[in-house]
């Protein structure tokens, strides 16, 4: 029952260890008990037992993290018979069975003659305090990582939203430009129709004027050839 450092695995850092823990629970041989314990009128304080709900079992990490705490609890085991051995013995026999407490205490007295109820309760505080320290540490770590991830998600959403807004604005602008180009294309013939007609008339007039002058020149040339 050597004391080990409370070095539990991180609950929130990605370190997976899928080894199945095999605990050997100490069993109290009830057949060796020759004395009969008188009937108990007191009831086990069930309200102090953490009740599991369907929501708890729906959480896929419960068993993994519970295993971490159980292993950490094991690592806290102090020397001699103290609350840890009392706890393991009671759980092995029946945590809601009043007789299991008397049997475990009797066994503890055989190992540690000066064992008292007060000593067990005092040592229980040590285990609870150490477990609470670990819980506080990993609760803080988990919430910090959750806050960091939430911040990253928020920034990424903002960035993507900004990009989408920019793209939508550009698409709207391009759609407007497209409509303008289509409108110009549809009106380009009518817009230039008069100019085209004017140019065509000028081309025809140019041809006519040239031909008229050339024809008159040719007539004079013919007259010269004929009359001179």
C-alpha positions in Angstrom: 0.0 0.0 0.0 2.6 2.5 -1.0 1.8 6.1 -1.6 2.0 7.2 -5.2 2.0 10.6 -6.8 -1.3 11.7 -8.1 -0.4 11.7 -11.7 -3.6 11.3 -13.6 -3.9 11.4 -17.4 -5.1 14.5 -19.1 -8.9 14.5 -19.7 -8.8 17.0 -22.5 -5.4 16.5 -24.2 -5.6 14.0 -27.1 -3.8 11.1 -25.4 -5.7 7.9 -25.9 -5.0 4.8 -23.9 -7.4 2.1 -24.6 -6.1 -0.5 -22.2 -8.8 -2.2 -20.2 -8.3 -1.8 -16.6 -8.7 -5.0 -14.6 -9.2 -4.4 -10.9 -9.0 -7.1 -8.3 -11.5 -6.2 -5.6 -10.7 -7.5 -2.2 -13.4 -9.9 -1.1 -14.4 -10.6 2.5 -15.0 -14.2 3.1 -18.4 -14.0 4.8 -18.5 -17.8 5.3 -15.7 -17.5 8.0 -17.9 -15.2 10.1 -19.4 -17.2 12.9 -21.0 -14.4 14.8 -24.3 -13.0 13.8 -24.7 -9.2 13.5 -27.9 -7.9 15.1 -30.5 -6.5 12.7 -29.9 -2.9 11.8 -32.7 -0.4 12.0 -30.8 2.5 10.3 -30.9 2.8 6.6 -28.0 3.6 4.3 -27.9 7.3 3.4 -28.8 6.7 -0.3 -29.3 10.4 -1.0 -25.5 10.8 -0.8 -24.9 8.4 -3.6 -24.5 10.2 -7.0 -27.4 9.0 -9.1 -26.7 8.3 -12.8 -29.2 9.4 -15.4 -29.9 8.3 -18.9 -28.3 11.5 -20.1 -25.1 10.6 -18.2 -24.9 7.2 -20.0 -25.6 8.9 -23.3 -22.3 10.7 -22.9 -19.7 8.6 -24.8 -16.9 9.9 -22.6 -18.3 9.0 -19.2 -16.8 5.6 -19.0 -13.4 6.7 -20.2 -13.1 9.7 -17.8 -14.6 7.7 -14.9 -11.9 5.1 -15.5 -9.3 7.9 -15.2 -10.7 9.0 -11.9 -10.8 5.4 -10.6 -7.2 4.9 -11.6 -6.3 8.2 -9.9 -8.2 7.1 -6.8 -6.1 3.9 -6.8 -2.9 5.9 -7.1 -3.8 7.8 -3.9 -3.8 4.7 -1.7 -1.9 5.4 1.5 0.0 2.9 3.6 -1.8 0.8 6.2 -5.5 0.3 6.4 -7.3 3.5 5.9 -10.4 4.9 4.1 -9.3 3.5 0.7 -9.3 -0.1 2.0 -12.5 0.5 3.8 -14.1 1.9 0.6 -12.9 -1.0 -1.5 -14.1 -3.6 1.0 -17.5 -2.0 1.4 -18.0 -1.7 -2.4 -16.9 -5.3 -2.9 -19.6 -6.6 -0.4 -22.3 -4.1 -1.0 -22.3 -0.3 -0.7 -25.9 -0.1 0.5 -25.6 -3.1 2.9 -25.1 -1.8 6.5 -23.4 -5.1 7.5 -20.7 -4.6 4.9 -19.5 -1.6 6.9 -19.3 -3.6 10.1 -17.5 -6.4 8.4 -15.0 -4.1 6.7 -14.3 -2.3 9.9 -13.8 -5.5 11.7 -11.3 -6.6 9.1 -9.6 -3.2 9.3 -9.2 -3.5 13.1 -7.5 -6.9 12.6 -5.0 -5.1 10.4 -4.8 -1.8 12.2 -5.8 -2.3 15.9 -6.1 1.4 16.6 -8.5 2.0 13.7 -11.4 4.3 14.5 -14.4 5.7 12.8 -12.9 9.2 13.2 -9.7 8.1 11.5 -11.5 6.8 8.5 -13.6 9.9 8.1 -10.5 12.1 8.5 -8.7 10.1 5.8 -11.7 10.3 3.5 -11.2 14.1 3.4 -7.8 13.6 1.9 -9.1 11.5 -1.0 -11.9 13.9 -1.7 -9.6 16.9 -1.5 -7.2 15.4 -4.0 -9.9 14.3 -6.4 -11.4 17.8 -6.2 -8.0 19.3 -7.0 -7.8 17.2 -10.1 -11.3 18.0 -11.1 -10.7 21.7 -10.7 -7.5 21.4 -12.8 -9.1 19.6 -15.7 -12.4 21.5 -15.4 -10.3 24.7 -15.9 -8.3 23.1 -18.7 -11.5 21.8 -20.5 -13.3 25.2 -20.2 -10.2 27.0 -21.4 -9.9 24.8 -24.4 -13.6 25.1 -25.1 -13.3 28.9 -24.9 -10.4 28.8 -27.3 -12.2 26.6 -29.7 -15.3 28.7 -29.5 -13.2 31.8 -30.2 -11.7 30.1 -33.3 -15.1 29.0 -34.5 -16.4 32.6 -34.1 -13.5 34.1 -36.0 -13.8 31.5 -38.8 -17.5 32.3 -39.0 -16.8 36.0 -39.2 -14.1 35.5 -41.9 -16.4 33.2 -44.0 -19.3 35.6 -43.5 -17.2 38.5 -44.7 -16.0 36.5 -47.7 -19.6 35.5 -48.6 -20.8 39.1 -48.3 -17.9 40.3 -50.5 -18.7 37.6 -53.1 -22.4 38.4 -53.0 -21.6 42.1 -53.5 -19.3 41.3 -56.4 -21.9 38.9 -57.9 -24.6 41.6 -57.6 -22.2 44.2 -59.3 -21.4 41.7 -62.1 -25.1 41.0 -62.6 -25.7 44.7 -62.9 -22.9 45.0 -65.4 -24.2 42.0 -67.3 -27.6 43.7 -67.6 -26.0 46.9 -68.8 -23.9 45.0 -71.5 -27.0 43.1 -72.6 -28.9 46.4 -72.9 -26.1 47.9 -74.9 -26.0 44.9 -77.2 -29.7 45.0 -77.7 -29.7 48.7 -78.6 -26.4 48.8 -80.6 -28.1 48.5 -84.0 -30.8 51.0 -83.4 -28.3 53.4 -81.8 -26.1 53.4 -84.9 -28.7 53.0 -87.5 -28.9 56.6 -88.6 -25.1 56.9 -88.7 -24.9 53.8 -90.8 -27.5 55.1 -93.2 -25.7 58.5 -93.5 -22.4 56.7 -94.2 -24.0 54.5 -96.8 -25.6 57.6 -98.5 -22.2 59.4 -98.5 -20.5 56.3 -100.0 -23.1 56.1 -102.7 -22.9 59.9 -103.3 -19.1 59.6 -103.5 -19.4 56.9 -106.1 -22.0 58.8 -108.1 -20.1 62.1 -108.0 -16.9 60.3 -109.2 -18.7 58.5 -111.9 -20.4 61.7 -113.1 -17.2 63.6 -113.3 -15.4 60.7 -115.0 -18.2 60.3 -117.5 -18.2 64.0 -118.4 -14.4 63.9 -118.8 -14.8 60.9 -121.1 -17.3 62.8 -123.2 -14.8 65.6 -123.6 -12.1 63.2 -124.5 -14.4 61.6 -127.1 -15.3 65.0 -128.5 -11.6 65.9 -128.9 -10.9 62.6 -130.7 -13.9 63.1 -132.9 -13.8 66.8 -133.8 -10.2 67.7 -133.8 
